[in-house]
């Protein structure tokens, strides 16, 4: 019900020309100092910056083991140096920094040797 009332009110505002006045009021509220103080206070209460840091840290921490696992799995299915593995490394080269890609490639080169020693 509330959505319909809001829709009717906006329609009436557009017809009477008061919609531009309310849009200007919204922009004035967005630019007000009190609004940004409330946003900052709420973000500190909810610990948004800390949670964002935790999320990015754990994502980064989990990303490389996941990539190693997936590429190792692909290595078992397609063999080392397969076309699929080369395409995947090529794709990673487009989205990863060069230093991180080098680390992944070096690790992948060592995996078959370690697996052969353990068998």
Buried (B, 14 or more C-beta within 10 A) or exposed (E): EEEEEEEEEEEEBEEEEEBEEEEEEEEEEEEEEEEEEEEEEEEEEEEEEEEEEEEEEEEEEEEBEEBBEEBBEBBEEBEBEEEEBEEBBEEBBEEBEEEBBEBBBEBBEEBBEEEEEEE
